[in-house]
Structures are given as structure tokens and as C-alpha cells.
């Protein structure tokens, strides 16, 4: 095995719940797609 | 280029090397050199992730695609935000907690050595060659439009990049990426502003976009389900999802970026930055191409944008035909100029007048396209290359012909920055995979950290030399952006398939993964061989899906036939297991 350094788990910061950011990513993508579609219709 | 432009480019090259080295700390330690000691904040890693993906091919080729085909290329990125969420939930925390240096290290823990070695080798082959193409693209374009020698141009891009990557390691790469992204975005914004201010009197931005829309340039989304169409909503959201999962999850040049983050959360944030910003940034770059198209409606554009192609046709027996096309083009372009001006001014007028002006413009634009298409046909015939286009020369021609002094230098520096940021990250990743997966695993398992560090620097320099040599030979491969993406797609789906097998199929074993990967690569090779207009015609984006599914399918069957997996192996590699 390669001698990779094991992670120091005792010092690892607590992971936060990122569900809200994931939902925000999806919302922003949907808005972006709608904006592109709107632009396509307006300038067609 | 005038003296101020040269000064800007030279200042950029000196600064980027100096700044890369200044920002590097603890690069005399292996972990500092290859993983930045896991010390980088999310925004640095996030910008580095974006800079790595945004190569000069993206900047120059995408602008050309915006000019030729409008916004439709943006669909390629539709799967990316979803991929970032999936990776943030799965591979990012898993790699980070595992403490690995390379993505392929994990495959040995989960499967066996042969799977790790094959996956790492597939990465080295694919990235080594594509890194050469990534240098070749801007080098070729700059050598032709600036009249430089190709080898010198390759060296001008390659040598400074190799210097700061060898000496500063991953930290130099990441910190220079931050500045390079600033130069790229600053250059693009400056070009967009110039393009908007150069519109003729009486032509508003809205009118300009209406004209572009009439020429089909504002069509960003195509919902048709045609496998042969390269960029549709479906190929983008499905094929693009698989490509993004593979590129950001299984490609060491990206995995190494988020392994440098301070924590799992910071690694996740760095990827989610792309999820938010990537599509708008691509729209901006494509829109710049659309505005260049509008600009050339009102200003004289050459028949073909690659002066070397024109010169070669003029030196061939097709010279007479080409000259006739040139005369026809001059007339048609003038007619289109008038039609575009009339349409832009009538865009907010009465409906009937607007429709008549629109129809006249659409017809005039079709005439110009037809002449350009015939001229490109002559070029293809003379070169014997059916894929040859001038798409990568459109933006540099605009920069060098119409931008003011100083801004030309900034945009040329932006092309350098885009090239160098991608190349540096890839050299860094190629060296890491070479040293961690081969040197310290196969050649010298007892190597000390200092010996491994020295090997890493030598490997970086060697890959630098190799990619520069490939670049010189790869310089004539048609539309380079598609060449790179297409070549990557031969490998990406299959690599992703191995990781899907590892994380999603509990009973899969080393034999399954190894033969599944070989089977996936072979399946994509066969499909690619049969892909053509008169056979099974499909966009290369679907190769990612085919490769991943083939590996998962073949790997599962082989695993079952060879007795499945032991509980211990499963525990070593399952997601959520803090290895």
C-alpha cells in the first residue's frame, strides 16, 4: 500500500448539513434554465 | 501586437511565476507539495476547480462556437450542478476521510491492486495526451494570428507553467489559478463591454440581440431527443451529468483540487461554487461569441478566420475558385450589413416592417453562411480533413483586429492564463498519479517522503516535456474543443463505472472491477468505431453513459461469476465508512 497519511479524525471539524445549499443549487439551475428559455423565446 | 500589449503579456508571465512561488508554503514536504497540507480555503479551491476546467480551448473555442452556433453549447453543462450535489454527498467526503492522495488509491482498498493500476493508467494515458492538446490549441492559434513559430509558442506557454508547477506544487497551482481566473473573467467582461460600445448608432443592445436571435444565435435549449445531435437538453442533462460525475469525481486533475481543502465542508463548498457559477460563466463566454457575430455584421469580417488556411488554398489549384468566392462574399457580406442595420432599426417598429426586415436579414445571413461554407469546403478538400473549421480563430482575429492597445495584451494574457491554469493542474495530477500509484506502489515501495517528493518534481517536469512534444504534433486536429471532450469521453464513462461499482454494488470484487473497466473501454471503442452519419449516429456525450453502464453491467456479472466479495473488502470501501 502507498503510505498515505491517515486523516486526523479527532481534529476534523464537524460537518454541517448542506441540504439547504443543495436545494438552492437546484433552484438556481431551474431559474437559469427558465431565463435561457425566456431569452430564446424573446429574441427568436 | 504593440509595445503595451507585449508589456502586459510579459508582465503577466513574470508575475504568474513569481506569485505562484511566493504563495507556496511547506513545499519541501510531500503532503504540502501534493495536497497543500489540506490547508486551502474553499474559495481558493473552488476557483482552482473552475480554472482547471476552463482551458484556453474553452475560452477561444467556446467563443467561436457562440459565433457559429449561438448559445446551444451551454447545454453541455446542464448536468454539472446536479453532478456537484451527488459528488458532495458521496465521493468528496469519502476521498477526504480516506486520506488518499489519488482517487485510484481508493480502488485498491475497495478492490485490488490491478484495478487501481489500470484505472490510474487509463487516467495517465487520457490526461497525458489531452494535456498536450490543451497546450496545442492556444499555441497553434497564437502562432498563426501572431506569426510566431509554433514550437516557440508551445514553449512560451509550457515553460513558465512547468517552472511554477515543479517548484511550487499544488499550492502554486491553486493560488495562481485564483489570479488567472480574475484575469480571464476581467478580460471577458472588458471584451463584452467593448463589443456593446461598438454597436452602430441607433442599434441598441436589445436590437442587437434580436438580430442575433433571428440568425438562430439565441437558441440555448433544444428539447428534441436526437442521439446524433451533439448538444441538446437531454444529452446535456444526462450525458453531461455522467461526464461531470466522472470528470470531477474520478479525474485526478479535479480530485486533487478538493483534496487540498481544509475540511470536507470546504471541499464540498469548492465544488458547489462551480454548481452556481459555471453555467452563467459559460453563457457569458458564449454571449461574447454571439456579440462578436453581431459585431462582424456591422464590420468587415474575413471570409475565413484562419489566415494560414486561406493562404494554403490560394497556393493550390483551387485559388481561382477561392478568389471568386471571396468576391461573392464581399458582396453578400455588404448586403447582410445593410439588411442587419435595417432590421436592427426596425426591430422596435411596426410589425409588418419588422417582419419584412427580419426576412431580408435572415436571407442575407443564409447567403453569407453559404459562401463561408463553400470556402470551408475548399479548405477541407485542400487539407483532406473533413472536420477542419476556423472556429478557434474567430475570437483571436477579433481581439487583434479591433480591440484597443493594452486590451489586446490583456486578452492574450487571458488566453495564456486559461491555458496555463489547466495545464498546471493536469501536470500536477499526472505527476501525483505517476508517483503515488506507480513509483511508490510498484517501483520503490520503501521510498522515503523526501525521495517521493523529488520523484514528484521530476515527474512533473517529465510530463511537462512530454505534453509539450505532444502539443507540437497535435496542433492540427480540427475543432480542438470537441477533440478534447470527445477523447475524454472514451475514458471518462468507464472510470466512473468503476467507482459506481465500488460504491453501489456491494458484492462486486476486484476481478469484476478490472474486467468491467476493460469491457467498458472496449465497448466505448467499438461504439465510437461504429459511430458515423451512415451508421449508429450519436453524440460523443453519450459515450459517458455507455461506458459507465457497460462497466457496471460487465463488472457485476464477472463479480457474481467469480464468487462476489468478502465482507471485509466491502467494509473497506463502502460509502459512509470512515476508512
Interface residues (C-beta under 8 A of the other chain):
Chain A: X1 X2 X3 X4 X5 X6 X7 X9 X12 X13 X15 X16 X18 X21 X22 X25 X26 X28 X29 X32 X33 X36 X37 X39 X40 X42 X43 X44
Chain B: X31 X71 X74 X78 X81 X82 X84 X85 X88 X89 X93 X96 X97 X98 X99 X100 X101 X105 X108 X209 X210 X212 X213 X214 X218 X219 X220 X221 X262 X263 X264 X265 X268 X272 X275 X276 X279 X280 X283 X436 X437 X440 X441 X578
